[in-house]
Amino acid sequence: MSDPRCPKCDCEGIDHFASKPSKETAKNGTPWFYVVYCDQCGHVHDIISKHSFSANQSAFVMPDLRR
């Protein structure tokens, strides 16, 4: 398997991928999303949201483990 490569600066390796939490936070202080970017040139690779809502509801339900 090859290492990921930045399409902008051509730097190679997972160690050059960095993430930063959003300034916007939920009431409990957790960030709404994270930005994944290249630490060499700043190219944004992805935005990872805390929650995503979809119209397609899954029939699979996780058990409540807080008992």
CHARMM-style PDB file with segment names, atoms N, HN, CA, C and O in Angstrom:
ATOM      1  N   MET     1       0.842  -1.171   0.000  1.00  0.00      PROA
ATOM      2  CA  MET     1       0.000   0.000   0.000  1.00  0.00      PROA
ATOM      3  C   MET     1       0.889   1.236   0.000  1.00  0.00      PROA
ATOM      4  O   MET     1       1.867   1.305   0.745  1.00  0.00      PROA
ATOM      5  N   SER     2       0.555   2.193  -0.821  1.00  0.00      PROA
ATOM      6  HN  SER     2      -0.239   2.137  -1.426  1.00  0.00      PROA
ATOM      7  CA  SER     2       1.376   3.400  -0.908  1.00  0.00      PROA
ATOM      8  C   SER     2       0.885   4.452   0.082  1.00  0.00      PROA
ATOM      9  O   SER     2      -0.268   4.440   0.512  1.00  0.00      PROA
ATOM     10  N   ASP     3       1.786   5.355   0.429  1.00  0.00      PROA
ATOM     11  HN  ASP     3       2.724   5.365   0.080  1.00  0.00      PROA
ATOM     12  CA  ASP     3       1.445   6.443   1.339  1.00  0.00      PROA
ATOM     13  C   ASP     3       0.595   7.480   0.614  1.00  0.00      PROA
ATOM     14  O   ASP     3       0.738   7.664  -0.595  1.00  0.00      PROA
ATOM     15  N   PRO     4      -0.299   8.167   1.352  1.00  0.00      PROA
ATOM     16  CA  PRO     4      -1.097   9.217   0.719  1.00  0.00      PROA
ATOM     17  C   PRO     4      -0.211  10.381   0.287  1.00  0.00      PROA
ATOM     18  O   PRO     4       0.820  10.659   0.900  1.00  0.00      PROA
ATOM     19  N   ARG     5      -0.630  11.049  -0.770  1.00  0.00      PROA
ATOM     20  HN  ARG     5      -1.468  10.823  -1.268  1.00  0.00      PROA
ATOM     21  CA  ARG     5       0.151  12.138  -1.346  1.00  0.00      PROA
ATOM     22  C   ARG     5      -0.734  13.376  -1.488  1.00  0.00      PROA
ATOM     23  O   ARG     5      -1.886  13.271  -1.907  1.00  0.00      PROA
ATOM     24  N   CYS     6      -0.205  14.531  -1.145  1.00  0.00      PROA
ATOM     25  HN  CYS     6       0.732  14.616  -0.804  1.00  0.00      PROA
ATOM     26  CA  CYS     6      -0.936  15.781  -1.291  1.00  0.00      PROA
ATOM     27  C   CYS     6      -0.989  16.160  -2.772  1.00  0.00      PROA
ATOM     28  O   CYS     6       0.052  16.207  -3.428  1.00  0.00      PROA
ATOM     29  N   PRO     7      -2.180  16.430  -3.310  1.00  0.00      PROA
ATOM     30  CA  PRO     7      -2.267  16.779  -4.731  1.00  0.00      PROA
ATOM     31  C   PRO     7      -1.716  18.169  -5.058  1.00  0.00      PROA
ATOM     32  O   PRO     7      -1.439  18.469  -6.219  1.00  0.00      PROA
ATOM     33  N   LYS     8      -1.559  19.008  -4.048  1.00  0.00      PROA
ATOM     34  HN  LYS     8      -1.784  18.765  -3.105  1.00  0.00      PROA
ATOM     35  CA  LYS     8      -1.100  20.371  -4.302  1.00  0.00      PROA
ATOM     36  C   LYS     8       0.425  20.489  -4.263  1.00  0.00      PROA
ATOM     37  O   LYS     8       1.030  21.026  -5.191  1.00  0.00      PROA
ATOM     38  N   CYS     9       1.051  19.984  -3.182  1.00  0.00      PROA
ATOM     39  HN  CYS     9       0.560  19.548  -2.429  1.00  0.00      PROA
ATOM     40  CA  CYS     9       2.512  20.157  -3.044  1.00  0.00      PROA
ATOM     41  C   CYS     9       3.287  18.866  -3.288  1.00  0.00      PROA
ATOM     42  O   CYS     9       4.518  18.876  -3.273  1.00  0.00      PROA
ATOM     43  N   ASP    10       2.583  17.754  -3.512  1.00  0.00      PROA
ATOM     44  HN  ASP    10       1.583  17.746  -3.524  1.00  0.00      PROA
ATOM     45  CA  ASP    10       3.177  16.454  -3.828  1.00  0.00      PROA
ATOM     46  C   ASP    10       3.964  15.849  -2.665  1.00  0.00      PROA
ATOM     47  O   ASP    10       4.758  14.931  -2.872  1.00  0.00      PROA
ATOM     48  N   CYS    11       3.753  16.352  -1.443  1.00  0.00      PROA
ATOM     49  HN  CYS    11       3.108  17.098  -1.275  1.00  0.00      PROA
ATOM     50  CA  CYS    11       4.428  15.763  -0.285  1.00  0.00      PROA
ATOM     51  C   CYS    11       3.742  14.438   0.044  1.00  0.00      PROA
ATOM     52  O   CYS    11       2.528  14.308  -0.111  1.00  0.00      PROA
ATOM     53  N   GLU    12       4.514  13.468   0.494  1.00  0.00      PROA
ATOM     54  HN  GLU    12       5.500  13.573   0.620  1.00  0.00      PROA
ATOM     55  CA  GLU    12       4.009  12.108   0.661  1.00  0.00      PROA
ATOM     56  C   GLU    12       4.138  11.652   2.112  1.00  0.00      PROA
ATOM     57  O   GLU    12       5.133  11.938   2.778  1.00  0.00      PROA
ATOM     58  N   GLY    13       3.116  10.935   2.592  1.00  0.00      PROA
ATOM     59  HN  GLY    13       2.308  10.703   2.051  1.00  0.00      PROA
ATOM     60  CA  GLY    13       3.167  10.329   3.913  1.00  0.00      PROA
ATOM     61  C   GLY    13       2.043  10.778   4.816  1.00  0.00      PROA
ATOM     62  O   GLY    13       1.643  11.942   4.808  1.00  0.00      PROA
ATOM     63  N   ILE    14       1.539   9.834   5.598  1.00  0.00      PROA
ATOM     64  HN  ILE    14       1.864   8.888   5.605  1.00  0.00      PROA
ATOM     65  CA  ILE    14       0.433  10.113   6.506  1.00  0.00      PROA
ATOM     66  C   ILE    14       0.847  11.086   7.607  1.00  0.00      PROA
ATOM     67  O   ILE    14      -0.005  11.760   8.185  1.00  0.00      PROA
ATOM     68  N   ASP    15       2.146  11.166   7.905  1.00  0.00      PROA
ATOM     69  HN  ASP    15       2.839  10.618   7.436  1.00  0.00      PROA
ATOM     70  CA  ASP    15       2.613  12.079   8.942  1.00  0.00      PROA
ATOM     71  C   ASP    15       2.462  13.546   8.548  1.00  0.00      PROA
ATOM     72  O   ASP    15       2.607  14.424   9.399  1.00  0.00      PROA
ATOM     73  N   HSD    16       2.172  13.831   7.272  1.00  0.00      PROA
ATOM     74  HN  HSD    16       2.055  13.118   6.581  1.00  0.00      PROA
ATOM     75  CA  HSD    16       1.941  15.205   6.814  1.00  0.00      PROA
ATOM     76  C   HSD    16       0.463  15.577   6.829  1.00  0.00      PROA
ATOM     77  O   HSD    16       0.110  16.708   6.493  1.00  0.00      PROA
ATOM     78  N   PHE    17      -0.402  14.647   7.212  1.00  0.00      PROA
ATOM     79  HN  PHE    17      -0.115  13.729   7.485  1.00  0.00      PROA
ATOM     80  CA  PHE    17      -1.825  14.942   7.370  1.00  0.00      PROA
ATOM     81  C   PHE    17      -2.030  15.433   8.804  1.00  0.00      PROA
ATOM     82  O   PHE    17      -1.629  14.762   9.755  1.00  0.00      PROA
ATOM     83  N   ALA    18      -2.643  16.582   8.957  1.00  0.00      PROA
ATOM     84  HN  ALA    18      -2.969  17.127   8.185  1.00  0.00      PROA
ATOM     85  CA  ALA    18      -2.917  17.143  10.277  1.00  0.00      PROA
ATOM     86  C   ALA    18      -4.409  17.447  10.364  1.00  0.00      PROA
ATOM     87  O   ALA    18      -5.093  17.523   9.343  1.00  0.00      PROA
ATOM     88  N   SER    19      -4.906  17.619  11.575  1.00  0.00      PROA
ATOM     89  HN  SER    19      -4.351  17.557  12.404  1.00  0.00      PROA
ATOM     90  CA  SER    19      -6.309  17.982  11.737  1.00  0.00      PROA
ATOM     91  C   SER    19      -6.431  19.082  12.771  1.00  0.00      PROA
ATOM     92  O   SER    19      -5.601  19.223  13.668  1.00  0.00      PROA
ATOM     93  N   LYS    20      -7.496  19.859  12.616  1.00  0.00      PROA
ATOM     94  HN  LYS    20      -8.171  19.744  11.887  1.00  0.00      PROA
ATOM     95  CA  LYS    20      -7.748  20.964  13.522  1.00  0.00      PROA
ATOM     96  C   LYS    20      -9.240  21.013  13.802  1.00  0.00      PROA
ATOM     97  O   LYS    20     -10.041  20.944  12.870  1.00  0.00      PROA
ATOM     98  N   PRO    21      -9.633  21.132  15.074  1.00  0.00      PROA
ATOM     99  CA  PRO    21     -11.060  21.211  15.388  1.00  0.00      PROA
ATOM    100  C   PRO    21     -11.634  22.568  14.984  1.00  0.00      PROA
ATOM    101  O   PRO    21     -10.915  23.566  14.927  1.00  0.00      PROA
ATOM    102  N   SER    22     -12.929  22.593  14.705  1.00  0.00      PROA
ATOM    103  HN  SER    22     -13.514  21.782  14.751  1.00  0.00      PROA
ATOM    104  CA  SER    22     -13.586  23.849  14.353  1.00  0.00      PROA
ATOM    105  C   SER    22     -13.679  24.763  15.561  1.00  0.00      PROA
ATOM    106  O   SER    22     -13.663  24.307  16.704  1.00  0.00      PROA
ATOM    107  N   LYS    23     -13.775  26.047  15.295  1.00  0.00      PROA
ATOM    108  HN  LYS    23     -13.788  26.417  14.367  1.00  0.00      PROA
ATOM    109  CA  LYS    23     -13.965  27.013  16.382  1.00  0.00      PROA
ATOM    110  C   LYS    23     -15.385  26.902  16.944  1.00  0.00      PROA
ATOM    111  O   LYS    23     -15.613  27.152  18.128  1.00  0.00      PROA
ATOM    112  N   GLU    24     -16.332  26.526  16.087  1.00  0.00      PROA
ATOM    113  HN  GLU    24     -16.147  26.323  15.125  1.00  0.00      PROA
ATOM    114  CA  GLU    24     -17.710  26.340  16.523  1.00  0.00      PROA
ATOM    115  C   GLU    24     -17.793  25.065  17.349  1.00  0.00      PROA
ATOM    116  O   GLU    24     -17.254  24.031  16.955  1.00  0.00      PROA
ATOM    117  N   THR    25     -18.464  25.134  18.490  1.00  0.00      PROA
ATOM    118  HN  THR    25     -18.902  25.974  18.810  1.00  0.00      PROA
ATOM    119  CA  THR    25     -18.566  23.965  19.356  1.00  0.00      PROA
ATOM    120  C   THR    25     -20.007  23.744  19.802  1.00  0.00      PROA
ATOM    121  O   THR    25     -20.838  24.650  19.761  1.00  0.00      PROA
ATOM    122  N   ALA    26     -20.273  22.527  20.225  1.00  0.00      PROA
ATOM    123  HN  ALA    26     -19.598  21.790  20.259  1.00  0.00      PROA
ATOM    124  CA  ALA    26     -21.564  22.185  20.805  1.00  0.00      PROA
ATOM    125  C   ALA    26     -21.621  22.744  22.227  1.00  0.00      PROA
ATOM    126  O   ALA    26     -20.630  23.267  22.737  1.00  0.00      PROA
ATOM    127  N   LYS    27     -22.766  22.629  22.846  1.00  0.00      PROA
ATOM    128  HN  LYS    27     -23.571  22.204  22.432  1.00  0.00      PROA
ATOM    129  CA  LYS    27     -22.928  23.147  24.214  1.00  0.00      PROA
ATOM    130  C   LYS    27     -21.961  22.499  25.193  1.00  0.00      PROA
ATOM    131  O   LYS    27     -21.556  23.127  26.171  1.00  0.00      PROA
ATOM    132  N   ASN    28     -21.585  21.248  24.941  1.00  0.00      PROA
ATOM    133  HN  ASN    28     -21.914  20.737  24.146  1.00  0.00      PROA
ATOM    134  CA  ASN    28     -20.660  20.562  25.845  1.00  0.00      PROA
ATOM    135  C   ASN    28     -19.185  20.824  25.503  1.00  0.00      PROA
ATOM    136  O   ASN    28     -18.293  20.269  26.144  1.00  0.00      PROA
ATOM    137  N   GLY    29     -18.928  21.670  24.492  1.00  0.00      PROA
ATOM    138  HN  GLY    29     -19.652  22.121  23.971  1.00  0.00      PROA
ATOM    139  CA  GLY    29     -17.560  22.052  24.157  1.00  0.00      PROA
ATOM    140  C   GLY    29     -16.894  21.237  23.069  1.00  0.00      PROA
ATOM    141  O   GLY    29     -15.777  21.560  22.665  1.00  0.00      PROA
ATOM    142  N   THR    30     -17.544  20.187  22.580  1.00  0.00      PROA
ATOM    143  HN  THR    30     -18.452  19.925  22.908  1.00  0.00      PROA
ATOM    144  CA  THR    30     -16.936  19.392  21.513  1.00  0.00      PROA
ATOM    145  C   THR    30     -17.091  20.116  20.173  1.00  0.00      PROA
ATOM    146  O   THR    30     -18.118  20.747  19.925  1.00  0.00      PROA
ATOM    147  N   PRO    31     -16.082  20.027  19.318  1.00  0.00      PROA
ATOM    148  CA  PRO    31     -16.145  20.723  18.026  1.00  0.00      PROA
ATOM    149  C   PRO    31     -17.213  20.131  17.113  1.00  0.00      PROA
ATOM    150  O   PRO    31     -17.525  18.942  17.192  1.00  0.00      PROA
ATOM    151  N   TRP    32     -17.769  20.975  16.246  1.00  0.00      PROA
ATOM    152  HN  TRP    32     -17.516  21.940  16.182  1.00  0.00      PROA
ATOM    153  CA  TRP    32     -18.773  20.516  15.286  1.00  0.00      PROA
ATOM    154  C   TRP    32     -18.139  19.645  14.207  1.00  0.00      PROA
ATOM    155  O   TRP    32     -18.750  18.685  13.737  1.00  0.00      PROA
ATOM    156  N   PHE    33     -16.910  19.982  13.816  1.00  0.00      PROA
ATOM    157  HN  PHE    33     -16.413  20.762  14.197  1.00  0.00      PROA
ATOM    158  CA  PHE    33     -16.231  19.233  12.756  1.00  0.00      PROA
ATOM    159  C   PHE    33     -14.725  19.378  12.907  1.00  0.00      PROA
ATOM    160  O   PHE    33     -14.242  20.208  13.678  1.00  0.00      PROA
ATOM    161  N   TYR    34     -13.991  18.562  12.164  1.00  0.00      PROA
ATOM    162  HN  TYR    34     -14.383  17.888  11.538  1.00  0.00      PROA
ATOM    163  CA  TYR    34     -12.533  18.641  12.098  1.00  0.00      PROA
ATOM    164  C   TYR    34     -12.126  18.882  10.649  1.00  0.00      PROA
ATOM    165  O   TYR    34     -12.748  18.353   9.728  1.00  0.00      PROA
ATOM    166  N   VAL    35     -11.100  19.668  10.455  1.00  0.00      PROA
ATOM    167  HN  VAL    35     -10.596  20.098  11.204  1.00  0.00      PROA
ATOM    168  CA  VAL    35     -10.551  19.924   9.132  1.00  0.00      PROA
ATOM    169  C   VAL    35      -9.265  19.125   9.018  1.00  0.00      PROA
ATOM    170  O   VAL    35      -8.372  19.271   9.853  1.00  0.00      PROA
ATOM    171  N   VAL    36      -9.153  18.276   7.991  1.00  0.00      PROA
ATOM    172  HN  VAL    36      -9.878  18.158   7.313  1.00  0.00      PROA
ATOM    173  CA  VAL    36      -7.941  17.487   7.737  1.00  0.00      PROA
ATOM    174  C   VAL    36      -7.195  18.178   6.597  1.00  0.00      PROA
ATOM    175  O   VAL    36      -7.744  18.384   5.515  1.00  0.00      PROA
ATOM    176  N   TYR    37      -5.933  18.532   6.858  1.00  0.00      PROA
ATOM    177  HN  TYR    37      -5.487  18.364   7.738  1.00  0.00      PROA
ATOM    178  CA  TYR    37      -5.183  19.326   5.891  1.00  0.00      PROA
ATOM    179  C   TYR    37      -3.723  18.872   5.824  1.00  0.00      PROA
ATOM    180  O   TYR    37      -3.251  18.125   6.681  1.00  0.00      PROA
ATOM    181  N   CYS    38      -3.028  19.333   4.802  1.00  0.00      PROA
ATOM    182  HN  CYS    38      -3.411  19.940   4.106  1.00  0.00      PROA
ATOM    183  CA  CYS    38      -1.597  19.057   4.634  1.00  0.00      PROA
ATOM    184  C   CYS    38      -0.826  20.046   5.505  1.00  0.00      PROA
ATOM    185  O   CYS    38      -1.045  21.254   5.413  1.00  0.00      PROA
ATOM    186  N   ASP    39       0.073  19.543   6.346  1.00  0.00      PROA
ATOM    187  HN  ASP    39       0.251  18.561   6.421  1.00  0.00      PROA
ATOM    188  CA  ASP    39       0.825  20.440   7.230  1.00  0.00      PROA
ATOM    189  C   ASP    39       1.949  21.176   6.506  1.00  0.00      PROA
ATOM    190  O   ASP    39       2.585  22.050   7.094  1.00  0.00      PROA
ATOM    191  N   GLN    40       2.202  20.841   5.252  1.00  0.00      PROA
ATOM    192  HN  GLN    40       1.685  20.130   4.775  1.00  0.00      PROA
ATOM    193  CA  GLN    40       3.248  21.513   4.480  1.00  0.00      PROA
ATOM    194  C   GLN    40       2.705  22.720   3.708  1.00  0.00      PROA
ATOM    195  O   GLN    40       3.313  23.791   3.723  1.00  0.00      PROA
ATOM    196  N   CYS    41       1.552  22.549   3.027  1.00  0.00      PROA
ATOM    197  HN  CYS    41       1.058  21.680   3.014  1.00  0.00      PROA
ATOM    198  CA  CYS    41       1.040  23.629   2.176  1.00  0.00      PROA
ATOM    199  C   CYS    41      -0.342  24.132   2.596  1.00  0.00      PROA
ATOM    200  O   CYS    41      -0.786  25.173   2.113  1.00  0.00      PROA
ATOM    201  N   GLY    42      -1.030  23.410   3.489  1.00  0.00      PROA
ATOM    202  HN  GLY    42      -0.669  22.564   3.881  1.00  0.00      PROA
ATOM    203  CA  GLY    42      -2.344  23.844   3.950  1.00  0.00      PROA
ATOM    204  C   GLY    42      -3.511  23.359   3.119  1.00  0.00      PROA
ATOM    205  O   GLY    42      -4.655  23.722   3.393  1.00  0.00      PROA
ATOM    206  N   HSD    43      -3.247  22.542   2.106  1.00  0.00      PROA
ATOM    207  HN  HSD    43      -2.318  22.247   1.883  1.00  0.00      PROA
ATOM    208  CA  HSD    43      -4.326  22.020   1.266  1.00  0.00      PROA
ATOM    209  C   HSD    43      -5.313  21.233   2.131  1.00  0.00      PROA
ATOM    210  O   HSD    43      -4.907  20.356   2.893  1.00  0.00      PROA
ATOM    211  N   VAL    44      -6.608  21.544   2.014  1.00  0.00      PROA
ATOM    212  HN  VAL    44      -6.937  22.256   1.395  1.00  0.00      PROA
ATOM    213  CA  VAL    44      -7.626  20.849   2.799  1.00  0.00      PROA
ATOM    214  C   VAL    44      -7.990  19.554   2.081  1.00  0.00      PROA
ATOM    215  O   VAL    44      -8.434  19.571   0.933  1.00  0.00      PROA
ATOM    216  N   HSD    45      -7.794  18.427   2.775  1.00  0.00      PROA
ATOM    217  HN  HSD    45      -7.434  18.413   3.708  1.00  0.00      PROA
ATOM    218  CA  HSD    45      -8.110  17.121   2.213  1.00  0.00      PROA
ATOM    219  C   HSD    45      -9.554  16.711   2.481  1.00  0.00      PROA
ATOM    220  O   HSD    45     -10.200  16.109   1.623  1.00  0.00      PROA
ATOM    221  N   ASP    46     -10.065  17.039   3.675  1.00  0.00      PROA
ATOM    222  HN  ASP    46      -9.541  17.528   4.372  1.00  0.00      PROA
ATOM    223  CA  ASP    46     -11.410  16.588   4.035  1.00  0.00      PROA
ATOM    224  C   ASP    46     -11.919  17.385   5.223  1.00  0.00      PROA
ATOM    225  O   ASP    46     -11.149  18.000   5.960  1.00  0.00      PROA
ATOM    226  N   ILE    47     -13.238  17.361   5.390  1.00  0.00      PROA
ATOM    227  HN  ILE    47     -13.864  16.861   4.791  1.00  0.00      PROA
ATOM    228  CA  ILE    47     -13.900  17.924   6.567  1.00  0.00      PROA
ATOM    229  C   ILE    47     -14.675  16.768   7.180  1.00  0.00      PROA
ATOM    230  O   ILE    47     -15.492  16.144   6.503  1.00  0.00      PROA
ATOM    231  N   ILE    48     -14.430  16.476   8.444  1.00  0.00      PROA
ATOM    232  HN  ILE    48     -13.766  16.983   8.994  1.00  0.00      PROA
ATOM    233  CA  ILE    48     -15.087  15.362   9.116  1.00  0.00      PROA
ATOM    234  C   ILE    48     -16.063  15.942  10.135  1.00  0.00      PROA
ATOM    235  O   ILE    48     -15.664  16.619  11.082  1.00  0.00      PROA
ATOM    236  N   SER    49     -17.342  15.667   9.923  1.00  0.00      PROA
ATOM    237  HN  SER    49     -17.666  15.117   9.154  1.00  0.00      PROA
ATOM    238  CA  SER    49     -18.342  16.227  10.826  1.00  0.00      PROA
ATOM    239  C   SER    49     -18.547  15.322  12.034  1.00  0.00      PROA
ATOM    240  O   SER    49     -18.309  14.115  11.978  1.00  0.00      PROA
ATOM    241  N   LYS    50     -18.989  15.928  13.117  1.00  0.00      PROA
ATOM    242  HN  LYS    50     -19.182  16.908  13.162  1.00  0.00      PROA
ATOM    243  CA  LYS    50     -19.266  15.184  14.335  1.00  0.00      PROA
ATOM    244  C   LYS    50     -20.473  14.277  14.131  1.00  0.00      PROA
ATOM    245  O   LYS    50     -20.447  13.105  14.506  1.00  0.00      PROA
ATOM    246  N   HSD    51     -21.516  14.816  13.544  1.00  0.00      PROA
ATOM    247  HN  HSD    51     -21.537  15.768  13.239  1.00  0.00      PROA
ATOM    248  CA  HSD    51     -22.734  14.063  13.262  1.00  0.00      PROA
ATOM    249  C   HSD    51     -23.121  14.310  11.818  1.00  0.00      PROA
ATOM    250  O   HSD    51     -22.893  15.397  11.289  1.00  0.00      PROA
ATOM    251  N   SER    52     -23.692  13.333  11.193  1.00  0.00      PROA
ATOM    252  HN  SER    52     -23.878  12.450  11.624  1.00  0.00      PROA
ATOM    253  CA  SER    52     -24.273  13.571   9.884  1.00  0.00      PROA
ATOM    254  C   SER    52     -25.674  12.994   9.882  1.00  0.00      PROA
ATOM    255  O   SER    52     -25.916  11.891  10.371  1.00  0.00      PROA
ATOM    256  N   PHE    53     -26.575  13.752   9.329  1.00  0.00      PROA
ATOM    257  HN  PHE    53     -26.379  14.648   8.931  1.00  0.00      PROA
ATOM    258  CA  PHE    53     -27.973  13.357   9.289  1.00  0.00      PROA
ATOM    259  C   PHE    53     -28.337  13.025   7.860  1.00  0.00      PROA
ATOM    260  O   PHE    53     -27.922  13.702   6.920  1.00  0.00      PROA
ATOM    261  N   SER    54     -29.113  11.983   7.713  1.00  0.00      PROA
ATOM    262  HN  SER    54     -29.451  11.433   8.477  1.00  0.00      PROA
ATOM    263  CA  SER    54     -29.488  11.517   6.388  1.00  0.00      PROA
ATOM    264  C   SER    54     -30.964  11.197   6.369  1.00  0.00      PROA
ATOM    265  O   SER    54     -31.555  10.852   7.392  1.00  0.00      PROA
ATOM    266  N   ALA    55     -31.555  11.315   5.190  1.00  0.00      PROA
ATOM    267  HN  ALA    55     -31.076  11.595   4.359  1.00  0.00      PROA
ATOM    268  CA  ALA    55     -32.963  10.944   5.036  1.00  0.00      PROA
ATOM    269  C   ALA    55     -33.121   9.429   5.057  1.00  0.00      PROA
ATOM    270  O   ALA    55     -34.189   8.913   5.386  1.00  0.00      PROA
ATOM    271  N   ASN    56     -32.049   8.719   4.703  1.00  0.00      PROA
ATOM    272  HN  ASN    56     -31.182   9.138   4.435  1.00  0.00      PROA
ATOM    273  CA  ASN    56     -32.097   7.254   4.703  1.00  0.00      PROA
ATOM    274  C   ASN    56     -31.810   6.744   6.106  1.00  0.00      PROA
ATOM    275  O   ASN    56     -30.672   6.811   6.569  1.00  0.00      PROA
ATOM    276  N   GLN    57     -32.799   6.250   6.767  1.00  0.00      PROA
ATOM    277  HN  GLN    57     -33.724   6.195   6.392  1.00  0.00      PROA
ATOM    278  CA  GLN    57     -32.632   5.740   8.119  1.00  0.00      PROA
ATOM    279  C   GLN    57     -32.282   4.257   8.071  1.00  0.00      PROA
ATOM    280  O   GLN    57     -32.922   3.482   7.360  1.00  0.00      PROA
ATOM    281  N   SER    58     -31.278   3.875   8.818  1.00  0.00      PROA
ATOM    282  HN  SER    58     -30.757   4.505   9.395  1.00  0.00      PROA
ATOM    283  CA  SER    58     -30.853   2.488   8.872  1.00  0.00      PROA
ATOM    284  C   SER    58     -31.757   1.705   9.826  1.00  0.00      PROA
ATOM    285  O   SER    58     -32.234   2.252  10.820  1.00  0.00      PROA
ATOM    286  N   ALA    59     -31.987   0.453   9.530  1.00  0.00      PROA
ATOM    287  HN  ALA    59     -31.599   0.009   8.722  1.00  0.00      PROA
ATOM    288  CA  ALA    59     -32.778  -0.401  10.404  1.00  0.00      PROA
ATOM    289  C   ALA    59     -31.926  -0.934  11.558  1.00  0.00      PROA
ATOM    290  O   ALA    59     -32.456  -1.463  12.535  1.00  0.00      PROA
ATOM    291  N   PHE    60     -30.613  -0.792  11.440  1.00  0.00      PROA
ATOM    292  HN  PHE    60     -30.182  -0.362  10.647  1.00  0.00      PROA
ATOM    293  CA  PHE    60     -29.700  -1.275  12.468  1.00  0.00      PROA
ATOM    294  C   PHE    60     -29.679  -0.302  13.638  1.00  0.00      PROA
ATOM    295  O   PHE    60     -29.493   0.898  13.437  1.00  0.00      PROA
ATOM    296  N   VAL    61     -29.867  -0.800  14.855  1.00  0.00      PROA
ATOM    297  HN  VAL    61     -30.018  -1.775  15.018  1.00  0.00      PROA
ATOM    298  CA  VAL    61     -29.865   0.039  16.046  1.00  0.00      PROA
ATOM    299  C   VAL    61     -28.837  -0.511  17.022  1.00  0.00      PROA
ATOM    300  O   VAL    61     -28.840  -1.700  17.342  1.00  0.00      PROA
ATOM    301  N   MET    62     -27.955   0.372  17.492  1.00  0.00      PROA
ATOM    302  HN  MET    62     -27.953   1.337  17.232  1.00  0.00      PROA
ATOM    303  CA  MET    62     -26.949  -0.031  18.468  1.00  0.00      PROA
ATOM    304  C   MET    62     -27.602  -0.160  19.841  1.00  0.00      PROA
ATOM    305  O   MET    62     -28.448   0.664  20.190  1.00  0.00      PROA
ATOM    306  N   PRO    63     -27.238  -1.161  20.621  1.00  0.00      PROA
ATOM    307  CA  PRO    63     -27.799  -1.283  21.970  1.00  0.00      PROA
ATOM    308  C   PRO    63     -27.277  -0.183  22.886  1.00  0.00      PROA
ATOM    309  O   PRO    63     -26.170   0.321  22.694  1.00  0.00      PROA
ATOM    310  N   ASP    64     -28.059   0.178  23.860  1.00  0.00      PROA
ATOM    311  HN  ASP    64     -28.958  -0.231  24.016  1.00  0.00      PROA
ATOM    312  CA  ASP    64     -27.657   1.198  24.817  1.00  0.00      PROA
ATOM    313  C   ASP    64     -26.760   0.527  25.866  1.00  0.00      PROA
ATOM    314  O   ASP    64     -27.218  -0.325  26.628  1.00  0.00      PROA
ATOM    315  N   LEU    65     -25.481   0.919  25.900  1.00  0.00      PROA
ATOM    316  HN  LEU    65     -25.109   1.611  25.281  1.00  0.00      PROA
ATOM    317  CA  LEU    65     -24.512   0.280  26.789  1.00  0.00      PROA
ATOM    318  C   LEU    65     -24.318   1.050  28.090  1.00  0.00      PROA
ATOM    319  O   LEU    65     -23.415   0.739  28.867  1.00  0.00      PROA
ATOM    320  N   ARG    66     -25.163   2.054  28.332  1.00  0.00      PROA
ATOM    321  HN  ARG    66     -25.896   2.307  27.701  1.00  0.00      PROA
ATOM    322  CA  ARG    66     -24.991   2.882  29.514  1.00  0.00      PROA
ATOM    323  C   ARG    66     -25.727   2.341  30.736  1.00  0.00      PROA
ATOM    324  O   ARG    66     -25.896   3.080  31.705  1.00  0.00      PROA
ATOM    325  N   ARG    67     -26.152   1.139  30.734  1.00  0.00      PROA
ATOM    326  HN  ARG    67     -26.014   0.538  29.947  1.00  0.00      PROA
ATOM    327  CA  ARG    67     -26.904   0.553  31.868  1.00  0.00      PROA
ATOM    328  C   ARG    67     -26.009   0.176  32.993  1.00  0.00      PROA
ATOM    329  OT1 ARG    67     -26.479  -0.325  34.014  1.00  0.00      PROA
TER     330      ARG     67
END
